[in-house]
Amino acid sequence: MTIHDVIKTRREQLGLSLRAAASRCRIDPAHLSRVESGATPPSETLLARLAGVLEIPFDELLLIAGRLPPSLRQLVEKAPHQVAAALTDLAGMMVAESGESYGEAVLGEPGIRAIEDGFPFEYLSDIAEVESWRKEVWRPIYHTHKWWAQRLGSVFRAVILGCATPKGTAVMDLYASAVKLPGPVIYDPFMGSGTTIGEAHKLGCTVIGRDINPVAWRVVRTALAPIDRTRLLNLFAQLEATAAPRIRALHASRDGNGEPCDVLYWFWVKQLDCPECSTPVDLFSSRIFAKHAYVKKHPGVQVICAHCGEVFPAKFTDQLVRCPACQQTFDPHAGPAVGASAHCGHCGSRFPIAKTARAQGEPPRHRLYAKLVLRADGTKEYLRATPADEAAYQDACHAFEVLAPPIPQVEIQSGYNTRQVLNYGYRRWDQFFNSRQLLAIGLLAGAIGDLPTCAERDALFILLSGVLEFNNLFASYKGEGTGAVRHMFSHHVLKPERTPIEANLWGTSKSSGSFLNLFQSRLLRAVDYKAAPFEITLDRSAGKPAGRKLFGKSRPMGADVLDAWPSSGLAPGAVYLSCGDSAATDLPDRSVDAVVTDPPFYDNVHYSELADFFHVWHRLWFGEADAETPDTTRHPREVQDTESDRFSDKLKGVFTECHRALKDEGLLVFSYHHSREDGWTSVAASVLGAGFRLVQAQPVKAEMSVAMPKLAAKSPIDLDVLMVCRKVAADRRPLVAVEKALEAAATAATEKVRRFNSTGRHLSLNDVRIVVYSQALVELCAGRTAADGLVAFEHVLDGCASMSQQIHKEQGKQVQTPASYPTDIGVQASLF
């Protein structure tokens, strides 16, 4: 599009007449008419004026007009070859190949698919490994907001390709190609953060997503909606001019020289009165309140004096320090709080923390004791909180009472993941914040609410929602050397923080977890990714594999999201997202080609109990608080339970509905792992009871091995298993005896472990177990009824455990032949 077309089109989009636009530019309308017709080239002076009138950055207009902005001219003069190379890379980023449809659609036809045979999981795992460490960089669109168990986009891209192509397809070649799949209808009944939805959308599929949790639904819907980057920047600029100064003023202070400065972080400590003598006790477990993330390499720490409260530097290795203010010595590693109890320094008694907090019927008090400031010269300084700082906080409390912004005074319901906070005396979600934080949230939410209703405004509200996990009294300080704020869900539970940190909500250039910081690192990054999606490939030139962005393999993302099933059906490439129970949908019979999903784990993270933290704010911001919208995301049909039979029953309900909506030759593929046997029997009962049979299991690298809930077992689980299922009638495998089935499972599991070993990946015992359990279930499903298949699987679990230990032990050695593994299951094959 030429500069002339851009000017005219943008003017008409804004509803400006030629005369009105010319008047604002202070030029004659006839001159602007000649510019728009292409008869007269615009001068730089006119382009500068048009930039303001048309709400387009001046540099962009210059580039469209074929002229270099002044900043780029300097770079070209300084390093022309580097600029030329960068522009060449940029051209590859911005030009997405149209791609060719891959042959004919095979999803509705009989035949083995690529994901059933020959799926390259070991090579895909190398790519997934790179993505797992920086998921928000490699797939930013799924990380604009917090969700739990966010799966890897590279894996799900390959899964969809494997479902849509026949056996023998070079899946990894297609993975790195500009491929389109315009035929398949892909459905995810547990869409969560939207990984399946986004990857299928990038491939050109028709996409259906559903989730019972409204937070997940709203986040995915907002992430996939078309976002105008220029409009988003303009709206952000309005917030920067209106709300930002008022919020920043809440975090103004003075540095050690008495000069004005911004506070990056305020440091607080929880206080309880001693039950014996009523003396306030600070719940410090250590007097070291700030240290570097790599403390062995950078041993400098910040200490608060146990006697006078002075803040001073020390070394982490110091066992005894002397306060420069009061000259008292003490052990900086010790504090009044030890484990679940605290010691009163006044009367010497020890008391239980949670019980004492619960007895008072409200959360513990908080005492401000320190701050980290950003000086005018850009340096940082740790200081003791002053009486002026305390007075400033009281002023903020008063301002909050006067302004009285809407806040969610919603009761916290008891549950698996909320018991801990209830035991600390928390009763409402607004108690997770102090008054200054609530004031800042109210100011920013009010300013966003004053913006015009549009997709960009919704995106800013979702961004603010995500910022809340870093700006509350459950967040803590990680220290220098990494993102400074440890968000409240770092343990996937609502864990009361005894020494919380209060950050600057709007933020500065040196802030972590702020609205400013996350606007740039989350929202803009996601918008840019949608405009020019890229895939991850490996660069092995430096020895250790590193990730490289591969552009031009997908069309730009973003679509008008449908909220209801159209009477005429979904058009090719449409996106339909809904919120509700996935065991009861409006999908027509046999309308889906493949179900690709990642169901919850039954005994770990209860998503709704944690998502309520965000939901109570969403109800306020999106105008749902007065409607018939529940104030909790909990639902009796949520597929989550601490009891395996109830979990299995609810999961079976969803899979049964998937069976109805799935075409007869369609596939159900879901990722799963579990370290315990009941986790496997429960999912087996769900799959078999819903009318499916497991026909293949493909292990693949999962999210970070150090993440929860992967540390539930003694040996961490680093793999997921892609459970590939067909309808009973479409599974044409013959019945084999149980002993033969277990031998076949041993052969297949051994081969899969060897394939991982061949790429340098050594599996943990629990990783080997999930390979063995899933493969045994594959073999035992063939030709059996649901009841017989489940009984057979339950009887071979001991044999599977022994087999897993043997295969794990033999990694890296000359592996035994599978027939020598323990397969004696102690039951008669004739029973099955």
N, C-alpha and C positions, 0 to 999 in steps of 0.2 A: 504494500500500500504506500503510495507516494505521500509526501508531506502535505500536498494540497488536499488529498482525499482524507487524511487524518484530521486536518483542521475542520473541514466541512462536516465529516461524520460525527466528530466529537461535539461540535457546536449543536448539531441537531439532536444528539443524544441528551444534551443538557437542556433542550427546549429553548435555546437562545435564538432569536431572530438575527439575521445578518446585521441589521442596524444596531441592535442592542450590543452584540459582540464588538462591533466596530467602535461604538461609543465607549465601552469599557477599555478598549485598547487605545483610545484617543487618536483614531485615524478615520479617514473618510470611508463610508460604506462601499463606495465604488472601488477603492483600493483593495479592501478585503475581498470583494467579489472577484477581482482579477487574481488575487492570490489563490483563492479556492478553485478557480477555473484552471490554474496552472499557467496563466499568461504572465504573471509576475512572481519571481521568487521572493520569499519573505526574508527580510533582513534579520540579523541577530537581535536587534532592538525589538522588532516586532515579535519575534519568537519568544523573547523574554516576557513581553506583555501577554502574549497568548498563553504562555505556560500558566500564569495565574488565573486567567479567565476560563481556560478549558480544563483546569485542574490536572495538568500533565507536567511532570518534572521537566525543567528547562533542558537538562542534559539529554533526555529522551527525544525531545523535539529537535535538538541540534543533530543528533545521530540520524534520525529519520530524514532530516533535510540533507544528509550527506556531509555534515560538518563535525569536526571533533570538538568536544567541550574543552575548555582551557586546561582542566586537570589532566585529561588524556593527552593533550598536546605536549605537556611537560614530560609525561612518561614516554611518549614516542621519541621525543628528542633525546631522552636519557638512555633508553634501551629499546630501540626499534625492533630488533630481532625477537626479543622476549615478548613484546606486545603483539607482534605478528603471530607468534606461536600460540599465545593465549587466545587470540581471536579465532584462530583455526580450531582450537579445542571448543571454544564457545559455539562456533557454528555447528559442531557435532552435537552439542548439548541441545541446541534449540531446534534442530531439524529432526523431528521424529519420522522415521521411515513409515510409509503407509503399510508395508507388510503384505504378505500374501496369505490368504486363508490356507490352512493346512488340509489339503485333500478334501475328502468328503467327511461329513460328521459320522463318527463310528459309535457314538454313545448309545444310540438306539438300536444297534445291530448286535447279533450274537458274535462271540469271539473274545479272545483274551486281550486285555488291554496292557499297555506298557507298564502300568503300575502293578500289574499282577505277575509279570515275568520280565526280568532284566532291568528292573528299576535301579538306577545307579546311586544307591543311598550313600555309599562310602565317599564318592566324589562330591555329591551334594552336601554331605556333612562338613567337608572342608570349607565350603562357601558359607554354610550356616554358622560354623565356628566364628568366622570373621564377623558376621552380622550380629551374633549373640552378644559381643562385647560392646557394641555401639549401635544398638537397635534404633535409637532415636535419630541417628545420623543416616543410616542406610535405608530406613523406611520411616521417614518423619511423619507421614500422613497418619500412621497408626499410633502416634505418640504425642498428639496435641493435648491429651488429657490422660490422667491416671486411669488405668484399668489393670486388672490382675491377670497373670498368666498370658501375657501378650506374646503370641507365637511369631515365628520367623517368616517373613514374607518370601524369602528365597525358597524355603521348603514348600510353602503352599502354592507358589507359582509352578514348581515342578510337579506337585501333586495334581494340579488341575490339568497340566499338559499330559501327565501320565494317565489320567482318567479318560482323556479325549482322544488318545492315539492308540493304534494297535500294537500288539507285541512286536518287538523288533525295532521300534522307533528309537532313534538316538535322542533321548530326552534332553540330555545336557546340551546338545547342539541346538535343539529348539529353544531351550532355556535362554540361550545367548543370541537368539535370532529375533527379527522383527516379525513375530508370528501373530496372526489373528485367528480367533476361534469364534466366529459370529453365530454359529449354530447352537452351542450348548446353553442350557438353562442350569445354572449352578445355585444351590440353596444351602444356606448355613443357618440352622435353627438355634445355634449358640454363638451369635456373631461377635460378642464381646467388644474388642477394640476394632474389629472390622477387617482383619487380615485377609480372610477368604474373600470378602466382598471386594476389597480393593484390588487384589491380585486377579480375580476373575474379570473385574471391570477393565483393568489394563489390557487383558487379553481379548477384549471385545465381546465377552460373554454377556448373556442376559442374566442379571443377578437378583437373587431374592435373599434378604437377610431378616432375621427375626431374633429378638431377645426379650426375655421376660422382664429384664431390668430397664427402666426408663432412662437411667443415666447412660447406659451403653447405647441405647437406641438414639438418644439425642446427640451424643458425641459423634457416633458414626455418621449420622445424618448430616450434621454440621460439617464434618470433615470432607464428605463427598460432594457437598453442594458447590456450585460454581461460585468462586470468590474473585472479585475484581481487585487485583493487587493495588491499583492506584486509589480506588475508593477506600480500601482498607487502610492505606497509609494516611489518607486524608482524615479519616475518622480518628485514627490514632493521634494525629497531630492536634485534633480538637481536644482530645482527652489530655494531651500534654500541655495544652494551653489553659485548660479549665481545672481539672482535678489534680494534676500532678503537683502544682505549686502548693496546694493546700495539704496534700499528703506529705510532701517533702518537709514542710514546715513542722510537722509533728515529730520529725527526727532531726531537728536542728539542735546543736549543742556547741560546746567550745572545747578546743583541744588543750593540750598541756601547757601551751603558751597563752591561753586565754583568747585565742583567735576563733572566729566563727567557723564551724565545720558541719559536715553531715555525719550522722551516726549510721554506720552500716548495720550493726547488730547491738541490741541490748541484751545483757545477760541477767537471767532471773534464777532464783532458787526457790523450791517449794519449802514451806514452813508448816510445822505442826506444833501445837502446844503440848508439852510434856504432860501426860495424864497424871503424874504424881505431884508436880510442883507448878504446872501451868507456864513454865518458861518456854518461849519460842525456840524451836530447834530447827536449824537449817539442815535440809536433807542432802548435804554434800556427801558423796561417797569418796571424793578426793578433793583436795584443795587446788589441784591443777585443773583449770577450767578451759584452757586453750593449748593445743599442741599441733604440731605439723602432722599431716597424714602419714608421712614417712619419718617417724620420730627418731629412728635409729640413725638416719642420715642427717636429720635436722633436729637435734635434741633440745633446742630452745623451747621453753614452755612459759605460760603465764600462770601465776599463782595468786590466790586471794589469801590474805593473812587470816589465820584461825583466831587471832586475838583482836585485831583492830580493823580488819576489813580492807587494808591497803592492797593494791594490785601491783605486782612487781614481777620481773622476769627471773627465771631460774633454769636449771638444766633438768631434763627428765630423769637423769641418773642420780640426782641429788636425793639422798635419804634424809637430810636435815637441812633446812634453810633458815636464814635469819631475815626477819622483816626489816626493811630499811627505815620504816616509820616508827615502830614501837620497840625494835631490837629484840623481840621475842623469837625464840626458835621453835620449830615444830616439823613434823614429818609431813611433807606436802602430799604424799600418796594416801594419807589416812583422812577420814572424815567421820562425822557423826552417824551416817547411814552405812550399815554393813549388812548386805543381803536384804532380807525382808524386815529388818528391825533398825531402830535408831537409838543412839545413846545421848542422854541428856548430860551436858557438861556441868550443869548447875547442881543437880541432886544425885547424879551418878546412875540413875535408873535406866533400864533398857526397855523399849516398848515396841510392839508390832506396828509397822507403818500403815498397812492397809486397814487393819482393824481399827486403829485410832482415827484414820480419815473417815472410814465408814460410820463410826460412832457419832461424828460431829454433823453428819447429814449433808455436807457440802464439800466441794473440792478443797484441798489445802490452799492456804494463802500463798502468794508469791512475793518475794522481796527482790527489788532491783539492786544489783551490787556492782556491775561493771558495764563497760561499753567498748566497742571497737569503732573508732572514728576514722573518717577519711579527711585528711588535711587538705587545705587549698592547693598544696603542691603535688597532690596525688599519693602521698605516703599514708600509711596506716599507723594507728597508735592505740594501744590498749590502755584504758584508764579506769580508775574507780568512779563509780556513779556519784555525782555530787548532789547536794541539796537542791540545786537549780534543776538538775535532771529529774529529781523526784517531784518537784513543783510543776515541771512541764508535763509530767505524766498526769498529775492531778488536774491540770488544766484540760488535758485531753479527755479525761473522764467527765469533767463538767460539760465540755463541748458535746460529748456523746449524749449526755442526758438531755441537753437542750435541743440538739438536732433530732434525736430520737429516730434514726433511720430504721427501716424495716429489718428485723433480724429474726431468724427462725427459732423461736422459743418452743422447740418441739422436744418431747420426752424421748429419751433413749430407751429402746426396748431391750429387755434381757435377751441374751443369746450367747452362742459359743464364742464369738469374737468381741462381745461387749461386756462380758462379766467383769473383766479386769477394771475397766473404767468405772463401772457401777460400784465396785468394791472400794474405789478411791473417793467415792462421794459425788461423782459426776452424775447428773440427772437429765441435763438438756444439752443439745448440740451446741448452743451458743456459749456454753461454759468452757468450750475448748479454746476460747479466745479471751484476751483481756480487752478492756474498754477502748484502748487506743487502737488495737487491731480492728475491732468492730467499727470504730469511727472511720478508719481508713477504707475498710471494705464498703461501708455505706456511702462514703463520698464517691468512690470509684464506680460502684454499681449504679448510683444515681446519675452520674455523668454518662455512663453507657446507655442507661435507660432513656436519656434525653436525646440520643442520636436517632436518626430516621430508622424505621423498621426495615431491616434488610438482612441478607445472609451474612454480610460483614459484621453487623452489630451482633448477631447471634454468635459469630465466631469469637468476638471480643468477650462476650459473656462466658463462653466455654473456656476461654483462656483464663479469665478471672477465677473461674471455678477451679481450674488446675493449679492456679497460684496459691489457693487456700491450703494445699497440703504442705506448703513450705512456710506458711504464715499463720501459725497457731501455737498454742502452748504445749503441743506434743512434738514439735520440731526441736532439734538439738544441733549443737555445733560440731561439725566434722573437723574444723581447723583449716589451716593453710595447706596449700598444695593440691587441693581438689575443690569441688563445689562445696562451699562453706556450710550450707544448710543441709542437715540430714532430715529428709522429709518424714512425716508422721507415719508413713506406711512402709518404712524400711524393713520392718519385721513382719509385715502382712497381718499385724494385729494392732489393736488400739492400746498401745503400751503407754501409760502415764510417764511423762518425762520429769525427772526430779530436778534437772537443771536445764530448763528450756531456754530457747533463744527467740528473741523478738526481732524480726528483720524489718527493713525498710520496704514497705509493700510496693511502692512505685519503683524504688531502686535507683542506683547510680551506675556508672560505668564499671564499678568494681563489685557490684552486688551479685548475690546468688539467689535464685528462686524468686526473683521479683517480677512484677508485671512487665517492666521494661526489658529485663533480661529474657524472659520467656516469650515475649512478643517476637523478639529477634531469633531466638534459638529454637522455638517450637513452631509458632504460628507462621511466620514468614518463611521458614524453612519448608514447612508443609505446603504452603501455597506455591513456592518455587518448584517443589518436587512434582506437584500436580501439573504444572505447566510444562515441565520437561522431566518425565520419569526416567529413572535409570535402574539398571540391574547391577548386581555385584558379580564381578569375576575376580579371579585370583591372579596376582602378579607374583611369580616365583623368582624374579630376577635377582632379588637380594638374599636368596636362600630360604628364609622363613616366609611362608605365604602371607601376602598382604592383600587387602581388598583394593579393587579398582572399579571406578564407576564406569559403566557401559551405557552410554546414552543412545538415543535414537531407535530403541527397540519397542517402544510403546507410544501410542497416541497420547496427547494430553488427557489428564483425568478430570472428572467433574461432570455431574449430570443433575438434572432436575429430578429429585427423589420423589417417587410415587408413594402415597400414604395408603392406598387401597388398590385392590386388584381390579384392573379395568374390565369392563363388561366384554370388550373385544379381545381380551388377553394382552399379555405383555408384548410390546414391540421389540424387535431384535435390539440388543444393547441397552435395554431399559434397566433401571435400578429401582427395586421395590423393597422398602424397609418398613417393618411393622414392629410394634411393641405388644407383647402378650405371651400367653402360654403356648409354647411350640408343640404341645400335645393336642392343640385344637386350633387349626389355621383355616384360612379361606382359600387355600390352594386347591385347584381342581385335581381330580384323580389323574395320575400318570402324566403330570405336567412338567416334571423335573427330570433332567438327564443325570445329574449327579448331586449327591449330598456330600459336602466337604465341610468338616467341622472339628471343633475341639471342645468336648463336653467338660464340665467341672469335675474336680476330684471330690469324692463324697465326704471325706473326713478332714479336710484341711481348711482352706479359706472359704468362708461364707460370704460371697460377694455382696449380697444385699445388705448384710449387717454393716459392712464397711462403706458401701456406696451410699447409704443413708446420709453420711457426712456431707456429700455433695448434693444429694437430692433435695434436702430441705432448703438449700439456697436456690436451686433451680426452680422450685415451686414459686418462690418469690419473684425471681427475675423474669420468668417466662409467663407470668400471669396465671399461674395455676393454683395459687394458694387458696383462692376463694371458690374454686371449682370442686368437682367431686374427685379430685386427685388425692389419693392416700398420702399421708405424710411420711410413709415408709415405702421402701421398695421391696420389702419382704412379701412373699406370696406363698400360699400353701403348696403350689405346684412348682416352686423353684426346685430345680434338680440339684439339690444339695442337702445332705443329711449326715449326721454322725452315725446313724444306724444303717448298715449295709442293705438290708432288705427293703427299707423304705426308699433309699437312694435308687436301688435297682428298679423298683416299681415305677418311680417317676421317670427315670431314664428310658425304661421300656415304653412308657406312654409316648415320649417324644419320638423314639425310633419307630413305633407303630404308625404314627402319623406320617413320618418320613416314608415308610413302606407304602402307604396309600398314595402319596403324592409322587412317588418315584416311578419312572417307567420300568417296564418289566425287565429290561436288560441294563438298567441303570446301576450305578455303584453307590454304596454308602462307604465313605472313607472318613475315619476320625482318628485323631492322635490321642494316644493314651500311654500312661505308665503308672505303675504302682509297685511299691516294695513288698506289700503284704498279700497273702493268698486271698483274703476276703475281698481285696480290691479287684482281683481277677475273677473270682467267682461271681461277684456282683455284676460286673460288666458283661461277663459271659451270659448270665441269666437275662440281662436286658437285650442283648443282641439276638440270642436264640428265641427268646419269648416274643420278640417283635416280628418274627418271620424271616430273619436274615440268617445267613451262614457266613462265617469268616473263611474267606478263600485265600487270603494272603496276608502276611504281616511284614512290613518293611521298617526296620529300625533306622532312625536318623537322628542326627544331633538336635537336641532340644535347646531351650533357653539356657542361660548361664548355669553351670553346674553348682555354683555357690548360692543360687537364688532359692528362696523358699517357694514351694514346699518341697524342694528336692533334698533337703537335709533332714527329712523325717526319718531316714534310715541311717544305719551306721556307716554304710558306704554310699556316697552320693550317686544319684541317678543323673547321668548326663545325656540320656537318650529318651526319645519318644518312640513309640511304635505306631506306625500308620496301619491301622486295622482296616483292611479292605474287605468289604462285605457285599454279597449278592443276595437277592431274594432266593428263597428255597428252590423255586422252580427253575431258576437260572443257574443253580449250582449242579453241574452234571457229573461231578466226581463220584466214583464208586465207593461203596463202604469197604473199609479194611479193618482187620482185627485191631484191638487196642494195642497189643504188643508191637505190631507192625507200624501202627500209627506213631507210637512213641519212638521207634527206631527212625522212622522218616523225619520226625521232629528233631531228633538228635543230629541227623545228617544235615538237615537244612540249617539248624541253629549253629552248628559248628562251621559250616561254610560261611555264614553271615558274619560270625565273629572273626574268621580268618580274613574276610574281605576288609573289615575294619583294621585288623592288625597290619594288613599289607600297605595301608596308608599311614602307618605309624601311630595309630590310635589304640591304646591299651584300655580295655573295658574294665570297669569295676565289677564286683560280684553282683551287685544289684542290676547293673546294666546287662550282664549275661543272663540273669534270671528273667528279665522282662523279654529278652529275645527268646528264651526257651519256653516260657509260659505261653507267649503269644503263638509260637510255632506249634506247640502241642495243641492248642485250641484250634488252629487251622486244620491240622490233620484229623482231629477227632470230630470236627463238624461234618466231614464228608459222609453223606449217605445216612446220617442219623437224625432221629427226631430231636426236637429241642430238649425234651426230658432226658433222653438217653445220652445226648451229647454232653449235657451238664453233669450228669452222674459220672460219666466216663472221665470228664475233666477233673472233677473233684477227687476221683480215686487215683489219678496219676500225679497229683501235686507233690507227694513225697518223692516220687521218682524224678520229677522235674527239678526239685531242689538238689538232689544228689547229682543229677546230670549237670546242673549249673555250676556246682562247685568244681566238678571235674574239668569242665570246659574252661572255666576261669583259671584254674591251676595250670592248665596246659598251654595257655597263651604264650606265644613266642617260642614254643618247643615243637618237636615233632609230635603232632597231635595224634592221639590214638584213633583207630578206626571207630566210627560211631557205634558199631555193634558191641564194642567193649565197654561202653558207658553203662551205668546202672539203669536198667529198664524194667527190672522186676517190680511190678506194681501190686503183686499179691492178690489179684482178682482174676476171675475167669473171663476170658475174652468172649465166651458164648453169651454172657449176660448182655453184651452190647451189640 
